[in-house]
C-alpha cells in the first residue's frame, strides 16, 4: 500500500482471528495446567514471603503514610503533619488511598500493607504469563506462559525487592502490566478493551507519574498503526484509550482544580510540596556528569533537603570537572551553598551556566556517552548501583542479563511479526531513552521494563525447550537404528 511505513509489515499487522483450538485461550491453559500454575504461584509466594521476612524494614516514603493518615483522620489529602493541613499535590492519589484502605480494614500496620503487596505481585505474575501467552506463536503458547511465570515469580529480583517497601513500585508494576494485558486483548477484540486499557493506564499514572511514559508508548503505537492503515477501527482504538484515560484522571484533576485553584492532572513537578522556585539549574549541571546512583546524595539532598545537607566537594568524581579551573569554580559554588544551606536563584543560574559550558565543550559526552552509561547502569545492575563491590556488581549483571538477552531474542526472532511485540518494544525503548537523559538515573524507575522483557524471555525459553525436546527425541529415535548396524 503506497505511503505505508516500511516497518508496517513487521510491526503493525492485524492479529488474525482463527477458529478456537485446544489450549488456544489463556483460560483453557489455566484449566489444563491448573496444578502446575498453582504450584508455581505457591513457589512465587514463598519467595516473596521470604524476602518480606528477611528484609522487613526497607525504604519508605513518608509522603504516602502521612497522606493516608490525614485522609483517615479527616484532614483531607495533605502531606502536613500538623495544622493547617494544606491540600497537597506532591503525590498522586492511588497509593495513599491503597494504604488508607488497608489501614481502615486491618489497622495502621505497615506490615499488612507489605503482605497485601505480595498478593498484588502474584496477580502481576499471572498477567505476565498472560502477556507471554498472547505474544507467543501457537506452538509455544503454553510453554511461554509457564516459563514467564517461573522467571517473574522466582528470578525477577529487581521487581521482588520492592515488595517490602512502602513505595509505589509494586502497585505501579501491577497497573503497568494490566495496561499491557488489556492492550493485548484489545488488539483482538476491539474498542471496549481499549477503554479498559486507558483506565488501567490512568491508574498507573495516578500511582506513579512517570507512567506517562507508558501512555506515550501506547499512544505512539496506536498512532503508527493508524498512519500505516487508516480505518475506523484503528481510529476508535485511539478514542477508546483516551476515553478510559480521561475517566481515570478526571476526579484527581477536578480535585486539584477545586482545592488548589489550578489545572494539575498529575503531581507537582519534582514531587515537592513546596510551590514556586526550585533549583533546576543545579539539576541541569548534575546531568553533565552523573552516571549512576553512587553520588545520589548530590542529586537529591541539596535540592530537596538543603537545610540539613552538607556538600563535600572533595567527594566529587573526577568526571564532574574538566580542568582545575573548573574544579575551583565548583568548590566555590559548593562553599556558598554550604554557608547559606540554600541554592539561591543566583547560585542556581551559575550552576546552569557551568552546565551549558560543559555541554558546549563536549556535546558528544552529554548527548550520547553519558546517556549510554546511564542506560547500562540501570539495565545491567537491577537496582541500586551505589558503591557496590566488583563481585556484587558482577553477580547483579549475571542475574539480570539472561532476562534481557532472552527478551531481546524473543522480540527479534519468535514474536517479530506480532503487533503486541511492537508495543512491548516501544514501552521498553520509551522508558529507557527518557531515563537515560534524566538527572536521577535510579534503577527503580526501570522496574517497569522487566515484565515486558520477561514475557518475551518466556517465549525464548519455550522455543529453546521445544528445540531441546525435539533434539533429544531425535537422538532416542536414531539409537535403535544405530544399534542394529
C-alpha positions as CSV (number, residue, x, y, z in Angstrom):
1,X,0.0,0.0,0.0
2,X,1.5,3.3,-1.0
3,X,2.5,5.6,1.8
4,X,2.8,2.9,4.4
5,X,5.8,2.9,6.7
6,X,8.4,0.4,5.7
7,X,8.2,-1.3,9.1
8,X,4.5,-1.7,9.0
9,X,4.6,-5.4,7.9
10,X,6.9,-6.1,10.8
11,X,5.1,-4.1,13.5
12,X,1.6,-3.4,12.6
13,X,-0.1,-6.4,11.1
14,X,-3.5,-7.2,12.5
15,X,-3.9,-10.1,14.9
16,X,-5.6,-12.8,12.8
17,X,-8.8,-14.3,14.2
18,X,-8.7,-18.1,13.9
19,X,-11.1,-20.7,14.9
20,X,-10.8,-21.7,18.5
21,X,-8.4,-24.6,19.1
22,X,-7.4,-26.7,22.1
23,X,-5.5,-24.6,24.6
24,X,-5.9,-21.5,22.2
25,X,-7.1,-19.3,25.1
26,X,-5.4,-18.4,28.3
27,X,-8.5,-19.7,30.2
28,X,-8.1,-23.2,28.7
29,X,-4.4,-23.0,29.5
30,X,-5.2,-22.3,33.2
31,X,-7.7,-25.2,33.3
32,X,-5.4,-27.7,31.7
33,X,-2.3,-26.6,33.7
34,X,-4.1,-25.8,36.9
35,X,-1.9,-27.8,39.2
36,X,1.4,-26.6,37.7
37,X,0.3,-23.0,37.8
38,X,-0.8,-23.3,41.5
39,X,2.5,-24.8,42.4
40,X,4.4,-22.1,40.7
41,X,2.3,-19.4,42.4
42,X,2.9,-21.1,45.7
43,X,6.6,-21.0,45.0
44,X,6.4,-17.3,44.0
45,X,4.5,-16.6,47.2
46,X,7.2,-18.4,49.2
47,X,10.0,-16.4,47.6
48,X,8.2,-13.1,48.3
49,X,7.3,-14.1,51.9
50,X,10.9,-15.0,52.4
51,X,12.1,-11.6,51.2
52,X,9.5,-9.9,53.4
53,X,10.7,-11.8,56.5
54,X,14.4,-11.3,55.8
55,X,14.1,-7.6,54.9
56,X,11.1,-6.4,56.9
57,X,12.3,-2.8,57.1
58,X,13.4,-1.2,53.9
59,X,12.9,2.1,52.1
60,X,9.7,4.1,52.7
61,X,8.4,7.5,51.5
62,X,6.8,9.4,54.4
63,X,4.5,11.2,51.9
64,X,2.3,8.2,51.4
65,X,1.8,7.2,55.0
66,X,1.3,10.8,56.1
67,X,-1.3,11.4,53.4
68,X,-3.1,8.2,54.2
69,X,-3.2,9.1,57.9
70,X,-4.6,12.5,57.1
71,X,-7.3,11.1,54.9
72,X,-8.4,8.7,57.7
73,X,-8.3,11.5,60.3
74,X,-10.4,13.9,58.3
75,X,-7.6,16.3,57.5
76,X,-8.0,15.9,53.7
77,X,-5.5,15.0,51.1
78,X,-2.5,16.6,52.8
79,X,1.2,15.9,53.5
80,X,1.3,18.2,56.5
81,X,1.9,16.6,59.9
82,X,0.3,19.5,61.8
83,X,-2.4,22.1,61.1
84,X,-3.4,23.9,58.9
85,X,-3.2,20.7,56.7
86,X,-2.8,22.4,53.3
87,X,-4.1,20.4,50.3
88,X,-1.2,18.6,48.7
89,X,-0.3,17.7,45.1
90,X,3.1,16.3,45.8
91,X,2.0,12.6,45.4
92,X,-0.6,11.2,43.1
93,X,-3.5,9.5,45.0
94,X,-3.7,5.8,44.2
95,X,-1.0,4.5,46.6
96,X,-2.0,6.7,49.6
97,X,-5.6,5.6,49.0
98,X,-4.4,2.0,48.9
99,X,-2.6,2.5,52.3
100,X,-5.6,4.2,53.7
101,X,-7.9,1.3,52.7
102,X,-5.5,-1.2,54.3
103,X,-5.4,0.9,57.5
104,X,-9.2,1.1,57.6
105,X,-9.7,-2.7,57.4
106,X,-6.6,-4.0,59.2
107,X,-5.4,-1.2,61.4
108,X,-2.4,1.0,60.9
109,X,0.1,-1.7,60.4
110,X,2.7,-1.3,57.6
111,X,3.4,-5.0,57.6
112,X,-0.1,-5.7,56.4
113,X,0.4,-3.3,53.5
114,X,3.5,-5.2,52.6
115,X,1.7,-8.6,52.8
116,X,-1.0,-7.3,50.5
117,X,1.7,-6.1,48.1
118,X,2.8,-9.8,48.0
119,X,-0.6,-10.8,46.7
120,X,-0.7,-7.8,44.3
121,X,2.5,-9.0,42.8
122,X,1.2,-12.6,42.5
123,X,-1.6,-11.1,40.3
124,X,1.2,-9.4,38.3
125,X,2.8,-12.9,37.8
126,X,-0.4,-14.2,36.2
127,X,-0.7,-11.1,34.0
128,X,2.9,-11.5,32.8
129,X,2.1,-15.1,32.0
130,X,-1.0,-14.0,30.0
131,X,1.1,-11.4,28.1
132,X,3.7,-14.1,27.2
133,X,0.9,-16.5,26.2
134,X,-0.6,-13.8,23.9
135,X,2.8,-12.9,22.5
136,X,3.9,-16.4,21.6
137,X,3.3,-18.4,18.4
138,X,0.6,-21.1,18.8
139,X,3.1,-23.9,19.3
140,X,4.9,-22.0,22.1
141,X,2.0,-20.5,24.0
142,X,1.7,-22.9,27.0
143,X,5.5,-23.1,27.4
144,X,5.9,-19.4,27.2
145,X,3.3,-18.8,29.9
146,X,4.9,-21.4,32.2
147,X,8.4,-20.1,31.7
148,X,7.4,-16.4,32.2
149,X,5.6,-17.4,35.4
150,X,8.7,-19.1,36.6
151,X,11.0,-16.2,35.7
152,X,8.8,-13.4,37.1
153,X,7.7,-15.5,40.1
154,X,11.2,-16.7,41.2
155,X,14.0,-14.9,39.4
156,X,12.9,-11.4,38.9
157,X,14.6,-10.0,41.9
158,X,14.7,-6.4,40.6
159,X,10.9,-6.3,41.0
160,X,10.6,-8.6,44.0
161,X,12.9,-6.5,46.2
162,X,10.4,-3.6,46.3
163,X,7.6,-5.6,47.9
164,X,8.8,-4.9,51.5
165,X,9.0,-1.2,50.7
166,X,6.3,1.4,51.4
167,X,6.8,2.7,47.9
168,X,4.7,2.7,44.7
169,X,6.8,0.2,42.7
170,X,4.7,-3.0,43.3
171,X,1.3,-1.3,42.6
172,X,2.8,0.6,39.6
173,X,4.0,-2.7,38.2
174,X,0.6,-4.2,38.5
175,X,-1.2,-1.4,36.7
176,X,1.5,-1.3,34.0
177,X,1.2,-5.0,33.3
178,X,-2.7,-4.7,33.5
179,X,-2.5,-2.0,30.8
180,X,-0.4,-4.2,28.6
181,X,-2.7,-7.1,29.1
182,X,-5.7,-5.0,28.2
183,X,-3.9,-3.9,25.1
184,X,-3.2,-7.5,24.2
185,X,-6.9,-8.3,24.4
186,X,-7.9,-5.1,22.6
187,X,-5.7,-6.0,19.6
188,X,-8.1,-8.9,19.1
189,X,-11.4,-7.8,20.4
190,X,-11.6,-4.0,19.9
191,X,-13.0,-0.8,21.4
192,X,-14.2,-1.6,24.9
193,X,-10.9,-3.2,25.8
194,X,-9.0,0.0,24.6
195,X,-11.3,1.8,27.1
196,X,-10.1,-0.7,29.8
197,X,-6.5,-0.1,28.7
198,X,-7.0,3.6,29.1
199,X,-8.5,3.2,32.6
200,X,-5.6,0.9,33.6
201,X,-3.0,3.3,32.2
202,X,-4.7,6.2,34.1
203,X,-4.5,4.2,37.3
204,X,-0.8,3.5,36.6
205,X,-0.2,7.3,36.1
206,X,-2.1,8.0,39.4
207,X,0.2,5.5,41.1
208,X,3.4,6.9,39.7
209,X,3.5,9.9,37.4
210,X,6.4,8.5,35.4
211,X,3.9,6.0,34.0
212,X,3.2,8.8,31.5
213,X,6.0,7.1,29.6
214,X,3.8,4.0,29.4
215,X,1.0,6.2,28.0
216,X,3.4,7.8,25.5
217,X,4.4,4.3,24.2
218,X,0.8,3.1,23.8
219,X,-0.3,6.3,22.1
220,X,2.7,6.2,19.7
221,X,1.9,2.5,19.0
222,X,-1.7,3.4,18.1
223,X,-0.8,6.4,16.0
224,X,1.7,4.3,14.0
225,X,-0.9,1.7,13.3
226,X,-3.4,4.4,12.3
227,X,-0.8,6.0,10.0
228,X,0.1,2.6,8.5
229,X,-3.6,2.0,7.6
230,X,-6.3,4.4,8.2
231,X,-9.5,2.7,9.3
232,X,-12.5,3.3,11.5
233,X,-11.5,0.6,13.9
234,X,-8.0,2.0,14.4
235,X,-9.3,5.5,14.9
236,X,-11.7,4.2,17.5
237,X,-8.9,2.5,19.4
238,X,-7.3,5.8,19.9
239,X,-10.6,7.3,21.0
240,X,-11.2,4.4,23.4
241,X,-7.8,4.7,25.0
242,X,-8.3,8.5,25.5
243,X,-11.8,8.0,26.9
244,X,-10.6,5.5,29.5
245,X,-7.7,7.7,30.4
246,X,-9.9,10.7,30.9
247,X,-12.3,8.7,33.1
248,X,-9.4,7.7,35.3
249,X,-7.7,11.1,35.6
250,X,-10.7,13.4,35.7
251,X,-11.6,13.0,39.5
252,X,-8.0,13.9,40.5
253,X,-7.8,16.8,38.1
254,X,-11.1,18.2,39.4
255,X,-10.0,17.8,43.0
256,X,-6.8,19.7,42.2
257,X,-8.7,22.5,40.4
258,X,-11.1,22.8,43.3
259,X,-8.6,22.6,46.1
260,X,-5.6,24.3,44.5
261,X,-7.3,26.6,42.1
262,X,-5.2,25.4,39.1
263,X,-5.2,22.7,36.5
264,X,-2.9,19.9,37.7
265,X,-3.7,16.5,36.2
266,X,-0.7,14.7,37.9
267,X,1.6,15.7,40.8
268,X,3.7,18.7,41.3
269,X,7.0,18.6,39.4
270,X,9.9,17.1,41.3
271,X,7.5,15.6,43.9
272,X,7.8,18.6,46.2
273,X,5.2,20.0,48.4
274,X,6.8,23.5,48.1
275,X,5.5,25.9,45.5
276,X,7.5,28.3,43.5
277,X,11.3,28.3,42.9
278,X,13.2,25.0,42.5
279,X,16.9,24.8,41.6
280,X,16.6,23.4,38.1
281,X,20.0,24.8,37.0
282,X,21.7,22.7,39.7
283,X,19.9,19.6,38.3
284,X,21.0,20.6,34.8
285,X,24.6,20.6,36.0
286,X,24.2,17.2,37.5
287,X,23.1,15.8,34.1
288,X,26.6,16.7,32.8
289,X,28.4,14.1,34.8
290,X,26.2,11.8,36.9
291,X,26.0,8.2,35.5
292,X,24.5,6.0,38.3
293,X,23.4,6.0,41.9
294,X,26.8,6.3,43.5
295,X,26.5,10.0,44.0
296,X,22.8,10.3,44.6
297,X,23.3,12.3,47.8
298,X,24.4,15.1,45.5
299,X,21.3,14.7,43.3
300,X,18.6,14.8,45.9
301,X,19.8,16.3,49.1
302,X,21.0,19.8,48.2
303,X,17.9,20.4,46.1
304,X,15.2,18.7,48.2
305,X,16.7,18.9,51.8
306,X,19.1,21.9,51.7
307,X,18.7,22.8,55.4
308,X,20.2,19.5,56.6
309,X,22.7,18.7,53.8
310,X,26.5,19.4,53.8
311,X,28.0,19.1,50.4
312,X,31.7,17.9,50.4
313,X,33.3,18.9,47.1
314,X,36.2,16.5,47.8
315,X,33.9,13.6,47.2
316,X,33.0,14.6,43.7
317,X,34.3,12.2,41.0
318,X,36.9,13.4,38.5
319,X,34.4,13.4,35.6
320,X,32.5,16.3,37.4
321,X,35.0,18.8,36.1
322,X,37.2,19.1,33.1
323,X,40.0,21.3,34.4
324,X,41.5,22.6,37.7
325,X,40.0,26.0,37.0
326,X,36.5,24.4,36.7
327,X,37.2,22.4,39.9
328,X,37.9,25.6,41.8
329,X,34.7,27.2,40.4
330,X,32.7,24.2,41.6
331,X,34.4,24.3,45.0
332,X,33.4,28.0,45.3
333,X,29.8,27.3,44.3
334,X,29.5,24.5,46.8
335,X,31.1,26.6,49.6
336,X,28.5,29.3,49.0
337,X,25.8,26.6,49.2
338,X,27.2,25.1,52.4
339,X,27.3,28.6,54.0
340,X,23.7,29.5,53.1
341,X,22.2,26.0,53.2
342,X,20.2,27.1,50.2
343,X,20.6,27.1,46.4
344,X,19.5,30.7,45.7
345,X,18.3,31.7,42.2
346,X,21.6,33.5,41.5
347,X,23.6,30.4,42.6
348,X,21.3,28.2,40.6
349,X,22.0,30.3,37.4
350,X,25.7,29.9,38.0
351,X,25.3,26.1,38.1
352,X,23.3,26.4,34.9
353,X,26.0,28.4,33.2
354,X,28.6,25.9,34.2
355,X,26.5,23.1,32.8
356,X,26.0,24.9,29.5
357,X,29.7,25.5,29.2
358,X,30.4,21.8,29.8
359,X,27.8,20.8,27.1
360,X,29.3,23.2,24.5
361,X,32.7,21.8,25.3
362,X,31.7,18.2,24.8
363,X,28.2,17.7,23.2
364,X,29.0,14.1,22.4
365,X,29.6,13.3,26.0
366,X,26.3,14.9,27.1
367,X,24.0,13.7,24.3
368,X,25.5,10.2,23.7
369,X,28.1,8.9,26.1
370,X,26.5,9.8,29.4
371,X,23.1,8.5,28.4
372,X,24.6,5.2,27.2
373,X,26.4,4.9,30.5
374,X,23.2,5.7,32.5
375,X,21.2,3.1,30.4
376,X,23.9,0.5,31.0
377,X,23.9,1.2,34.8
378,X,20.1,0.9,35.0
379,X,19.8,-2.1,32.7
380,X,22.7,-4.3,33.9
381,X,22.5,-4.0,37.7
382,X,18.9,-4.5,38.6
383,X,18.8,-1.9,41.3
384,X,21.0,0.5,43.3
385,X,24.5,0.9,42.0
386,X,25.6,2.8,45.0
387,X,29.2,1.8,45.6
388,X,28.9,-2.0,45.1
389,X,31.9,-4.2,45.4
390,X,33.1,-5.6,42.0
391,X,31.9,-9.1,42.9
392,X,28.4,-7.9,43.9
393,X,28.3,-5.9,40.6
394,X,29.2,-8.9,38.5
395,X,26.6,-11.1,40.3
396,X,23.9,-8.5,39.7
397,X,24.8,-8.3,36.0
398,X,24.8,-12.1,35.6
399,X,21.5,-12.4,37.3
400,X,19.6,-9.9,35.1
401,X,21.5,-10.4,31.8
402,X,19.7,-13.7,30.8
403,X,16.3,-11.8,31.1
404,X,17.4,-9.0,28.9
405,X,19.1,-11.3,26.3
406,X,16.2,-13.7,26.3
407,X,13.7,-10.9,26.0
408,X,15.6,-9.3,23.1
409,X,15.8,-12.6,21.3
410,X,12.1,-13.3,21.8
411,X,11.1,-9.9,20.4
412,X,13.6,-10.2,17.5
413,X,13.0,-13.8,16.5
414,X,9.9,-15.6,17.6
415,X,7.5,-12.6,18.0
416,X,8.7,-10.2,15.4
417,X,5.6,-10.2,13.3
418,X,3.2,-9.6,16.1
419,X,1.7,-6.2,16.9
420,X,2.0,-6.9,20.7
421,X,5.7,-7.3,20.3
422,X,5.9,-3.8,18.7
423,X,4.0,-2.4,21.7
424,X,6.4,-4.1,24.2
425,X,9.4,-2.8,22.3
426,X,8.1,0.8,22.3
427,X,7.3,0.6,26.1
428,X,10.9,-0.6,26.8
429,X,12.6,2.0,24.5
430,X,10.5,4.9,25.6
431,X,11.3,4.4,29.3
432,X,15.0,3.6,28.6
433,X,15.6,6.7,26.4
434,X,13.8,9.1,28.8
435,X,15.6,7.8,31.9
436,X,18.9,7.8,30.1
437,X,18.7,11.6,29.9
438,X,17.2,12.1,33.4
439,X,19.1,13.8,36.2
440,X,18.4,10.9,38.5
441,X,19.1,7.5,36.8
442,X,17.5,5.4,39.5
443,X,17.2,1.8,38.6
444,X,13.9,1.6,40.5
445,X,12.4,3.7,37.7
446,X,13.3,0.9,35.3
447,X,11.4,-1.9,37.1
448,X,8.5,-1.5,34.6
449,X,10.7,-2.8,31.7
450,X,11.1,-6.2,33.4
451,X,7.5,-7.5,32.8
452,X,7.7,-6.9,29.0
453,X,11.2,-8.4,28.8
454,X,10.2,-11.4,30.9
455,X,7.1,-12.0,28.8
456,X,9.4,-12.1,25.7
457,X,12.0,-14.1,27.5
458,X,9.4,-16.7,28.3
459,X,8.8,-17.1,24.6
460,X,12.5,-17.6,24.1
461,X,12.7,-20.2,26.9
462,X,9.8,-22.1,25.4
463,X,11.4,-22.1,22.0
464,X,14.7,-23.4,23.4
465,X,12.9,-26.0,25.4
466,X,11.0,-27.2,22.4
467,X,14.2,-27.5,20.4
468,X,15.9,-29.4,23.2
469,X,12.9,-31.8,23.4
470,X,12.9,-32.4,19.6
471,X,16.7,-32.9,19.6
472,X,16.5,-35.4,22.4
473,X,13.7,-37.3,20.8
474,X,15.6,-37.4,17.5
475,X,18.6,-38.9,19.3
476,X,16.5,-41.5,21.0
477,X,14.8,-42.3,17.7
478,X,18.1,-42.9,16.0
479,X,19.6,-45.0,18.8
480,X,17.8,-48.3,17.7
481,X,18.9,-47.8,14.1
482,X,22.5,-47.5,15.1
483,X,22.3,-50.5,17.4
484,X,21.2,-52.8,14.5
485,X,24.0,-51.7,12.3
